[in-house]
Amino acid sequence: MGMQELDRFIARVRELPGLEVLTAQEDLLLSAHGTYPVEYKWMRQGPYPRVPGAVVRPADTAAVSAALRAASDERVAVIPVGGGSGIVGGTMAEARQVLIDTRLMTSFSLEPDNCTVIAGCGLTCAELEERLGRRGFTAGQFPQSAHSATLGGMAATRAVGTFSSRYGKMDDMVTGLEVVLPGGRILRTHPAPKRSSGPELMQLFLGSEGTLGVITEVSMKVYRVPESRLFRTCVFPDTASGLRAIRRFIQDGARPAVVRLYDETESVEWLSKLGLPPGGCFLVLVFEGPDGLVRAEEELTLRACRGEGAREHGPDGAALWFEGRFATRKMLEYHRTRGRTADAVEVAAPWDRIETVWRGMRAALLPLCTEVDCHFSHFYHTGASVYVIFYADTGSDDAAAELRYRECLKLAIDASLAHGGNVSHHHGIGRSKAAWMEAEHGPAGLEVLRSIKRALDPHGIMNPGVLDL
């Protein structure tokens, strides 16, 4: 894959309808990075090292198909990219590679009887919610990156929003996909609500991170705008009691829209904001839905919390969290400082291991970090996830910060795996976590994935290097 192949590809796609081709250096630089912490350090260290050879902006699925056909013929690597909110290095291109920017693909069609929306891959979560809200519906998909994350990118990483206990993750919400395969073929899954016709093809592309094709259209469940929304705040004696209470009410069938437990360290700031005495763990609860159901879930949930010694503090704390739920300023400003780095590492584990995973990751990171914050924000019948956010200051330059970042990421993931957790809960793998794919899936599992990759993408043009495929 050299410059001659790239030049032939560019010349060919310039003649195709529905495709905008960008090759000016300023356009390439604007598209070249996501929010992977290493990319922030690269921006500060001199000429940016990962600049694509071209950016292609398709208007529709037919244009994506034509672009992939040309890329396959010319053996040019392509990397699909949406809003650029990924933090695992999953959309980085090199000089002989091409970014496929999907943000022009923003179609929208609501099927109210089916409670389904069919939307273009380039539509952001915020845009989707705005359009649905005008019709009295919601998808309930509110990640912290809602204003930049696109539906295609979120499906491709099995992403999740903060209201996951009620509405689920992207892999729960998605009911169908349209995918352009390498070579230009178009796959559309059947719209039936349940199938028993072999392996579920849709699941193959959820989480594929652009390595098997380009997701161009997403069909999702939607819900009527909730009748009621209720905020509640509790403080537990410690993290362990908070996790026991959550496990109880989740396994008993309660599904608050938001369940967010901060450990003793991260709770300090929240308790101070609310004027509450120090000590304990802060829990955010948001209930929404039909009024009767909201009240029943509130009672079931708070009963379990009281049983573990929680103190109830009304709605204010949860309402404060809700108002600032999209804020990322703290981590971004830390990144911008010379010699510093930070990241959020999210993993999942069964209930009988989640506390050990949390403690193990915190202990592994503390010697290298100025601060380690932890909270639990996604819960299941069989287990939970934990967010471990580290802040490290090398006192040196950004090259040292990049090395420190890689060291901290390794410590965090190794600790998760050692204590029974996994590699990623919802941010995906990209390039930053690819080295741990075999540790999660085993040699046989990784070889199955690689066999699928070889079958669908024999020339290896789709997002090479991602997922260790």
N, C-alpha and C positions, 0 to 999 in steps of 0.2 A: 504494500500500500504506500505508494510514493506520491510525489507532487504531480507527476504526469497523469496519474489516475484521478487525482483531485481536480486538476484542470479540465479533464474531459468530463467529469461529473458536473462541474459548475457550468461549463458550456452547454451541456445537455439540458440541465434543469432550467437554465435561463429561458429556454424556448418553450417550456411547459406552462399551460394555463394554471392559475390558482396558486402559483408559487412565487414568493418574493425571495430573492437571493441577496444576502448582505456579505460584502467582503471588505468594506472600509475598516481600517484598524480600530476606529473609535466604536463602531458597531460590534466588532468582535470582542473588544475588551468589556463592553457593557454586558455582554451575554456570557462571558467566560467563567463566571464564578457563581457559586451558591452561597450558603452560610456555614459551610464546613469550617471549623475553627482554624485549620491549617491555612485555608484560603485567606483569612484575615491577616495572618502573619506574612504570607507571600506578598500581599498588597503593600506591606510596609518595608519590604526588604529589597526592592528594586524592580527591574523588568519582570512583569508577571510571567511565570513559566508555562502556564497551560492556556494557550490562546488557540481557538479552533481555526481551521483553514477557511471556513465559511459558516454562515448561519442561514438556514432555509426556513421560511415561514409559510407553511401551507394554510390555505383557506378552508379546506375541507378534506374529507377522507380520500376522495379521488386524487387529490394533490399529494397526500402522504403516500398513497399507493404508487404513484408515478415516481416520486422521489426515491422510495425504497427499491423500486425496480432498477432505476439508474444506479443506485449505490451498489446493488448486488452485481450488476453487470460490470461495473468499474472496480469492484472490490474496495469500496471506500467505506470506512467505519462511520456509523452514525450514532448519535447520542440524543435520545428524546429529552426535552427539558420543558418544564412548565413555568411555575412562578419563581423558581430558584430558591425555595425555602428549605431545601434539604440540607442536613448537617452532617452527612456521612460521606461526602465526596462521590456521590453517585452520578453527577452530571458534568464531570471534568473531561474536556477534549484536548487533543494534541493538535499540532500544526497541520497534520495530514487528515484530520478527522472533521466531521461536520456535525453541528448541533441542529436538531430539528425543533424549532421553537413552536410550540402548539398553542400559543395564547390567542391566536386569531379564531380558534375553533370554539365558539361560545354559543352554539345552538341550544335551544331550550324548548321542551315540550312537556306539559303537565297532563297526566292521565288521572283525573280526580277519582273516577270510579275504581281504578286499580290502586289508588294511593301510590302512584309511581311517577317519577320524573325521568325523562331521557334528556341528557345534557351533554354538550360538547366537552372534550377533555380539557380545554383551556379555560373553562369557567372557574373562577375562584369560589371558595366556600362562601365568602361574604356576598358575592354577586348571586350565587344560587339562593341563599337565604333571603336576599332582598326581593328577588323575583317570586319566590315561593310565598313570601309574606304578603305580597299584594293580592295573592289568591287565597289567603287563609290557611296556608300550609307551612310546614317546616321539615327539614331533613334531620334536625337535631345534631348537625355536624359542626362543632365549634372548636377546632383546634386553636392553639395559641397563635398559629400562623394563618388564621382564616382569611386575612386580607391579601395574602400572596399565594397560599397553597392552592393548586388547581386540582380538579377532580381526577384527571388522568394521573397526576403524580401521586395523589393520595391512594388511588386504587393500586398503583404500581408498587407501593411500599406497604400495603396493608395498614394504613395510618389510622389514627383514632383521635376523636375530639374529647373535650372535657365532660360531655354529657353522656358518656359511654354506658353507664349503668342502665339507663333507660332505653337509649336508641341503638346501642351497639357500636361496633367498630366498622370500618369501611368494608371488611370482608363479611360482616353481618348485613350491612345496608345494601350492598350492590346486588342487584337481581339479574343483571345482564351486561354484556360487554360487546363492543365492536372493536376488533383488533386488526391492524394491518401487519401481516407477517413479512419476514424477510423475503424479498423477491416480488412483493406487491400484492400477494393474495389477501383477500379480506375475509375475516372470520366474524360471524355474528351468532351469538348464542341464542337459543330459543327462549321466548318470553314466558313460558309456563312457570308457575310458582314453585313447582317441585318436579324433579325428573328422576327416572330410574332407567337410564339408557346408557350405562357405562360410566366411566369416571367423569367427574364434573369438569368440563373444559374451562369454565370460567375461573375455577380455583387455580388452574395452572398459570394464568396470567396475573392474578392478584398476587402481589409480592414479587413479580418477575423483574422489576426495576429496569425495564427497557431492554432486557437481554434476549427476549423472545419475540418482540414485536412492539408496535406503537399502539397503545390504547387510545382510540380516537373518540369513543362515545361511551358514556356510562349510564346505565339504568339503575335507579336507586329507589328504595322505599321512601315515602314521605308520610307525614302525619298531620292531622289538623292542628292548628295552633292551639296550645293547651288552654283549657278553661281557667286553670289556677296555677300559680307558681308561689312556692312557700320557701322562705329561707330559715335555716336553723343553725345554731352554733353550739358546739359542746367542747369541753376541755376534759381530757382524761388524765389520770395520774401519771401514765407513762405510755410509751408506744405499744408495748405488749398488750395492755388492757384495751387500747383503741382497736388494735387488730382483732382481738378476740370478739369484741362487740360487732365489728363489721362482718366478720365471718358468720356470726350468729344470724344477723338480720338478712344477709345476702342468701345464706343457705335456707332460711325460713321463707324466702320468696319476695322480700321487699326489694324494690328497684328505684331508689332515689335517683334522680337524673344526674346529680353530682354527689360523689362521695370522695372527700379529699382530706387525708390525715397527714399532718406535719409532725415530724419527730421532735424530740425535746429541743434540739438545737435550732431548727428552722422555726419552731413555734415561738421562740423568744421575741422575735420582731413583731409577729402578729399579735401576741398578747399585749405587748407594749403599745401598739397602735390603738388597741381597744381599751386601754386603761385597766387591764386585768392584772391581777397579781402574777408574778413569774412562777414558773414551774408547771409541768404538765405538757400535754400534747393537744394541739388545736385541730378540731374537726369541722370542716365545711360540709353542710348538707343543703342540697337544693332539690325540692320535690316539685314535679309538675305533671299536669294531666287533668282528667275530670276531677271535680272537687271532691267527690266521695272517695275516690281512689287515693288522692293526695292525702286526705285526712287519715285514711286507714294505714297507708304506708308510713306516715309520720308517727303514728302511735306505735306500730310494730318496731320501727327503727329506734325511737327514743326509749322504748322499754328495754331493748337490748343494750343501749348505751348506759342507761341508769344501772342496769345489772352489773356493769363493769366499773361502776364508781364515777361515771361522768357527771360533770356539772353543766347544766344547761344555761346558755347565755343569750337566748333570744335570737333575733334575725340579723343583728348589726354586723357581726363578723363575716357571715356568709354573704351579705349584701355588699360589704366592702370588697371581698374577693371578687364577686361578680362584676363590679364596676371596673376593676383593673385586670380582668382575666386575660387580656391580650397583650399586656405589657411585657417587654423583653429588654427594657433599658439597662437594667443592672448588668446583665451578662455582656451586652453589646459594648457598654462603656468600659468594662473591664478588658475586653478584647482589644479595644482601641489604644490601650496604654502599653507603651514599650515594655517588652519583657514579661508581659502577663498573658495568661491564657485561661480559658474556662470552657466547660462543656456540660451538657446534661446527658448522662448515660442511663438509659431506661431498660430494665430487664424484667422478667417475670419468673415466678416459681410457685410450686404448690404451697398450700397453706402451711404444711408442717415444716417448710423450709424458708418461707419468705422472711421471717425475722432474722434467721441466721444469715441469709444472703445480705440483707440490709446491714447488719452489724459487720459482716466480713468485708463488704465493699467500703464502708466508712473507715474501718480500721486500716485497710490497705492504702487508702488515699491520704489520710491525715498527715503522715510524715512528710509528704511532698507538697501539701496545700496550705494556704492561709485560711481557707474556709471550706467546709463540706456541708451542704444542705441536702436534706432528704425528705421526700414525701411520697405517699402512696395515693394513687389517683384513679386506678382502674381495677375493678374487682370482679371475680367470677365465682361460680359455685365451687370450683376446685382449687382456686388460688388467687393470686394478686400480682400486681406489678409494683415496682419501686423505682422512683426517679432519684438518682444520685447526682447532684450538681456540684462540681468541684471548681475552685478558684485557686490558681497557682501563680505565684509571683517569683520569677527567677532572680530579680534584681539585676538582670543583665539585658541582653538585646532580644530582638524578635526571633533570631535563629535559635537562641537558647530556649525561648518560649515554645517554639515549634517542637523541639526535642522533648521538653517537659510535657507538652500535651500528649505526645505519643506514648511516653512512659506512663502517664496517668491513665490513659485509655486502656493500656495493656493491664495495668494493675487492677482496674475496675472490672474488666471482663473476665480476667483470670480468676478473680475472687468470686464473681458470680457463678462461674462454672464449677469452681471448687466446692462451693457450698450448696449446689443443687439448682442454681438459676440458669437462665439461658443467655444468649448473646444480645438479642434485641427484642423489645416488646412491640414497638411501632415506628421507630425512626428508620428502620431498614438497615441494610448492610453496606451498600455502596462499595467503595474501595477501602474505607477506613477500617471496616470490620471483616473484610473478606478472609483474612488469615484464620479466622475462627469458624469458618463454615463446616469444616470436617469435625471439629470438636462438638458442634451442635448436632449435625446430621449423621455422623459416623462415616467411615469410608464407603460403605454400600450406598447410603443415602446420597452422598455427594456424587457418586458415580451415576446414580439414576438421574440426578439433575443434569449432569454433564451430557449424558446420553440424549436427553430431551433437547438440550441446547444444540448438540451436533445434528440432530434430526431436523430441527426447525431452521437452524441458522448454519448451514454447512460451511459457509465462507467466513463465519465469525465476524460479521460486520456490526452486530447489534451490541452496543455499549460494552466493548471488550474491557476486561479487568474487573467488572462489577460481579459480585456474588461468587468470585473465584471459580467461574465456569469456563 
